[in-house]
Amino acid sequence: MIPTADLESAIRTAIPVTHLEIIDQSNGCGENYAILVVSEAFEGKTTLARHRFINDLLRPQIAQMHAFSQKSLTPTQYVAYVAKQTAA
């Protein structure tokens, strides 16, 4: 089992984080995580580059998981994302 604190620490140590959600989707066994990370460090980077960065950063933890998904957004994209979620 991978503690969410380990994932959070790895991300927050590497980049400035505006917002971070880590969701254990495996009912507590720690084998399936979804994350939403918002950072100005993603400005000017493609979605693929952002995902590769997070995947490389969390490589040791991801290797122990069954499934991993992510949303990596800039602060501006996050504002639009939240607006869209609340409008639905």
MODELLER restraints for C-alpha pairs under 7 A, 6 or more apart:
rsr = mdl.restraints
at = mdl.atoms
rsr.add(forms.Gaussian(group=physical.xy_distance, feature=features.Distance(at['CA:1:A'], at['CA:29:A']), mean=5.93, stdev=0.5))
rsr.add(forms.Gaussian(group=physical.xy_distance, feature=features.Distance(at['CA:1:A'], at['CA:30:A']), mean=4.64, stdev=0.5))
rsr.add(forms.Gaussian(group=physical.xy_distance, feature=features.Distance(at['CA:1:A'], at['CA:31:A']), mean=6.48, stdev=0.5))
rsr.add(forms.Gaussian(group=physical.xy_distance, feature=features.Distance(at['CA:2:A'], at['CA:30:A']), mean=5.32, stdev=0.5))
rsr.add(forms.Gaussian(group=physical.xy_distance, feature=features.Distance(at['CA:2:A'], at['CA:61:A']), mean=6.89, stdev=0.5))
rsr.add(forms.Gaussian(group=physical.xy_distance, feature=features.Distance(at['CA:3:A'], at['CA:30:A']), mean=6.91, stdev=0.5))
rsr.add(forms.Gaussian(group=physical.xy_distance, feature=features.Distance(at['CA:4:A'], at['CA:22:A']), mean=6.68, stdev=0.5))
rsr.add(forms.Gaussian(group=physical.xy_distance, feature=features.Distance(at['CA:15:A'], at['CA:41:A']), mean=6.56, stdev=0.5))
rsr.add(forms.Gaussian(group=physical.xy_distance, feature=features.Distance(at['CA:16:A'], at['CA:39:A']), mean=5.98, stdev=0.5))
rsr.add(forms.Gaussian(group=physical.xy_distance, feature=features.Distance(at['CA:16:A'], at['CA:41:A']), mean=6.89, stdev=0.5))
rsr.add(forms.Gaussian(group=physical.xy_distance, feature=features.Distance(at['CA:17:A'], at['CA:38:A']), mean=5.87, stdev=0.5))
rsr.add(forms.Gaussian(group=physical.xy_distance, feature=features.Distance(at['CA:17:A'], at['CA:39:A']), mean=4.77, stdev=0.5))
rsr.add(forms.Gaussian(group=physical.xy_distance, feature=features.Distance(at['CA:18:A'], at['CA:38:A']), mean=5.36, stdev=0.5))
rsr.add(forms.Gaussian(group=physical.xy_distance, feature=features.Distance(at['CA:18:A'], at['CA:39:A']), mean=5.36, stdev=0.5))
rsr.add(forms.Gaussian(group=physical.xy_distance, feature=features.Distance(at['CA:19:A'], at['CA:37:A']), mean=5.91, stdev=0.5))
rsr.add(forms.Gaussian(group=physical.xy_distance, feature=features.Distance(at['CA:19:A'], at['CA:38:A']), mean=5.00, stdev=0.5))
rsr.add(forms.Gaussian(group=physical.xy_distance, feature=features.Distance(at['CA:20:A'], at['CA:36:A']), mean=5.63, stdev=0.5))
rsr.add(forms.Gaussian(group=physical.xy_distance, feature=features.Distance(at['CA:20:A'], at['CA:37:A']), mean=4.61, stdev=0.5))
rsr.add(forms.Gaussian(group=physical.xy_distance, feature=features.Distance(at['CA:20:A'], at['CA:38:A']), mean=6.31, stdev=0.5))
rsr.add(forms.Gaussian(group=physical.xy_distance, feature=features.Distance(at['CA:21:A'], at['CA:35:A']), mean=5.48, stdev=0.5))
rsr.add(forms.Gaussian(group=physical.xy_distance, feature=features.Distance(at['CA:21:A'], at['CA:36:A']), mean=5.04, stdev=0.5))
rsr.add(forms.Gaussian(group=physical.xy_distance, feature=features.Distance(at['CA:21:A'], at['CA:37:A']), mean=6.55, stdev=0.5))
rsr.add(forms.Gaussian(group=physical.xy_distance, feature=features.Distance(at['CA:22:A'], at['CA:33:A']), mean=6.85, stdev=0.5))
rsr.add(forms.Gaussian(group=physical.xy_distance, feature=features.Distance(at['CA:22:A'], at['CA:34:A']), mean=5.98, stdev=0.5))
rsr.add(forms.Gaussian(group=physical.xy_distance, feature=features.Distance(at['CA:22:A'], at['CA:35:A']), mean=4.52, stdev=0.5))
rsr.add(forms.Gaussian(group=physical.xy_distance, feature=features.Distance(at['CA:22:A'], at['CA:36:A']), mean=6.64, stdev=0.5))
rsr.add(forms.Gaussian(group=physical.xy_distance, feature=features.Distance(at['CA:23:A'], at['CA:33:A']), mean=5.56, stdev=0.5))
rsr.add(forms.Gaussian(group=physical.xy_distance, feature=features.Distance(at['CA:23:A'], at['CA:34:A']), mean=5.20, stdev=0.5))
rsr.add(forms.Gaussian(group=physical.xy_distance, feature=features.Distance(at['CA:23:A'], at['CA:35:A']), mean=6.16, stdev=0.5))
rsr.add(forms.Gaussian(group=physical.xy_distance, feature=features.Distance(at['CA:24:A'], at['CA:30:A']), mean=6.11, stdev=0.5))
rsr.add(forms.Gaussian(group=physical.xy_distance, feature=features.Distance(at['CA:24:A'], at['CA:32:A']), mean=5.97, stdev=0.5))
rsr.add(forms.Gaussian(group=physical.xy_distance, feature=features.Distance(at['CA:24:A'], at['CA:33:A']), mean=4.71, stdev=0.5))
rsr.add(forms.Gaussian(group=physical.xy_distance, feature=features.Distance(at['CA:24:A'], at['CA:34:A']), mean=6.70, stdev=0.5))
rsr.add(forms.Gaussian(group=physical.xy_distance, feature=features.Distance(at['CA:25:A'], at['CA:32:A']), mean=5.30, stdev=0.5))
rsr.add(forms.Gaussian(group=physical.xy_distance, feature=features.Distance(at['CA:25:A'], at['CA:33:A']), mean=5.54, stdev=0.5))
rsr.add(forms.Gaussian(group=physical.xy_distance, feature=features.Distance(at['CA:25:A'], at['CA:34:A']), mean=6.94, stdev=0.5))
rsr.add(forms.Gaussian(group=physical.xy_distance, feature=features.Distance(at['CA:26:A'], at['CA:32:A']), mean=5.06, stdev=0.5))
rsr.add(forms.Gaussian(group=physical.xy_distance, feature=features.Distance(at['CA:31:A'], at['CA:65:A']), mean=4.42, stdev=0.5))
rsr.add(forms.Gaussian(group=physical.xy_distance, feature=features.Distance(at['CA:31:A'], at['CA:66:A']), mean=5.08, stdev=0.5))
rsr.add(forms.Gaussian(group=physical.xy_distance, feature=features.Distance(at['CA:31:A'], at['CA:67:A']), mean=6.52, stdev=0.5))
rsr.add(forms.Gaussian(group=physical.xy_distance, feature=features.Distance(at['CA:32:A'], at['CA:65:A']), mean=6.01, stdev=0.5))
rsr.add(forms.Gaussian(group=physical.xy_distance, feature=features.Distance(at['CA:32:A'], at['CA:66:A']), mean=5.65, stdev=0.5))
rsr.add(forms.Gaussian(group=physical.xy_distance, feature=features.Distance(at['CA:32:A'], at['CA:67:A']), mean=4.58, stdev=0.5))
rsr.add(forms.Gaussian(group=physical.xy_distance, feature=features.Distance(at['CA:32:A'], at['CA:68:A']), mean=5.70, stdev=0.5))
rsr.add(forms.Gaussian(group=physical.xy_distance, feature=features.Distance(at['CA:33:A'], at['CA:67:A']), mean=6.48, stdev=0.5))
rsr.add(forms.Gaussian(group=physical.xy_distance, feature=features.Distance(at['CA:33:A'], at['CA:68:A']), mean=5.00, stdev=0.5))
rsr.add(forms.Gaussian(group=physical.xy_distance, feature=features.Distance(at['CA:33:A'], at['CA:69:A']), mean=6.51, stdev=0.5))
rsr.add(forms.Gaussian(group=physical.xy_distance, feature=features.Distance(at['CA:34:A'], at['CA:68:A']), mean=5.74, stdev=0.5))
rsr.add(forms.Gaussian(group=physical.xy_distance, feature=features.Distance(at['CA:34:A'], at['CA:69:A']), mean=4.67, stdev=0.5))
rsr.add(forms.Gaussian(group=physical.xy_distance, feature=features.Distance(at['CA:34:A'], at['CA:70:A']), mean=5.51, stdev=0.5))
rsr.add(forms.Gaussian(group=physical.xy_distance, feature=features.Distance(at['CA:35:A'], at['CA:69:A']), mean=6.41, stdev=0.5))
rsr.add(forms.Gaussian(group=physical.xy_distance, feature=features.Distance(at['CA:35:A'], at['CA:70:A']), mean=4.72, stdev=0.5))
rsr.add(forms.Gaussian(group=physical.xy_distance, feature=features.Distance(at['CA:35:A'], at['CA:71:A']), mean=6.30, stdev=0.5))
rsr.add(forms.Gaussian(group=physical.xy_distance, feature=features.Distance(at['CA:36:A'], at['CA:70:A']), mean=5.75, stdev=0.5))
rsr.add(forms.Gaussian(group=physical.xy_distance, feature=features.Distance(at['CA:36:A'], at['CA:71:A']), mean=4.71, stdev=0.5))
rsr.add(forms.Gaussian(group=physical.xy_distance, feature=features.Distance(at['CA:36:A'], at['CA:72:A']), mean=6.02, stdev=0.5))
rsr.add(forms.Gaussian(group=physical.xy_distance, feature=features.Distance(at['CA:37:A'], at['CA:71:A']), mean=6.31, stdev=0.5))
rsr.add(forms.Gaussian(group=physical.xy_distance, feature=features.Distance(at['CA:37:A'], at['CA:72:A']), mean=5.03, stdev=0.5))
rsr.add(forms.Gaussian(group=physical.xy_distance, feature=features.Distance(at['CA:37:A'], at['CA:73:A']), mean=6.33, stdev=0.5))
rsr.add(forms.Gaussian(group=physical.xy_distance, feature=features.Distance(at['CA:38:A'], at['CA:72:A']), mean=5.95, stdev=0.5))
rsr.add(forms.Gaussian(group=physical.xy_distance, feature=features.Distance(at['CA:38:A'], at['CA:73:A']), mean=4.81, stdev=0.5))
rsr.add(forms.Gaussian(group=physical.xy_distance, feature=features.Distance(at['CA:38:A'], at['CA:74:A']), mean=5.41, stdev=0.5))
rsr.add(forms.Gaussian(group=physical.xy_distance, feature=features.Distance(at['CA:38:A'], at['CA:75:A']), mean=5.89, stdev=0.5))
rsr.add(forms.Gaussian(group=physical.xy_distance, feature=features.Distance(at['CA:38:A'], at['CA:78:A']), mean=6.78, stdev=0.5))
rsr.add(forms.Gaussian(group=physical.xy_distance, feature=features.Distance(at['CA:39:A'], at['CA:73:A']), mean=6.57, stdev=0.5))
rsr.add(forms.Gaussian(group=physical.xy_distance, feature=features.Distance(at['CA:39:A'], at['CA:74:A']), mean=5.29, stdev=0.5))
rsr.add(forms.Gaussian(group=physical.xy_distance, feature=features.Distance(at['CA:39:A'], at['CA:75:A']), mean=6.17, stdev=0.5))
rsr.add(forms.Gaussian(group=physical.xy_distance, feature=features.Distance(at['CA:40:A'], at['CA:74:A']), mean=5.44, stdev=0.5))
rsr.add(forms.Gaussian(group=physical.xy_distance, feature=features.Distance(at['CA:40:A'], at['CA:75:A']), mean=6.28, stdev=0.5))
rsr.add(forms.Gaussian(group=physical.xy_distance, feature=features.Distance(at['CA:42:A'], at['CA:50:A']), mean=6.33, stdev=0.5))
rsr.add(forms.Gaussian(group=physical.xy_distance, feature=features.Distance(at['CA:42:A'], at['CA:73:A']), mean=6.73, stdev=0.5))
rsr.add(forms.Gaussian(group=physical.xy_distance, feature=features.Distance(at['CA:42:A'], at['CA:74:A']), mean=5.60, stdev=0.5))
rsr.add(forms.Gaussian(group=physical.xy_distance, feature=features.Distance(at['CA:43:A'], at['CA:74:A']), mean=5.93, stdev=0.5))
rsr.add(forms.Gaussian(group=physical.xy_distance, feature=features.Distance(at['CA:50:A'], at['CA:72:A']), mean=6.25, stdev=0.5))
rsr.add(forms.Gaussian(group=physical.xy_distance, feature=features.Distance(at['CA:51:A'], at['CA:72:A']), mean=6.82, stdev=0.5))
rsr.add(forms.Gaussian(group=physical.xy_distance, feature=features.Distance(at['CA:62:A'], at['CA:68:A']), mean=6.84, stdev=0.5))
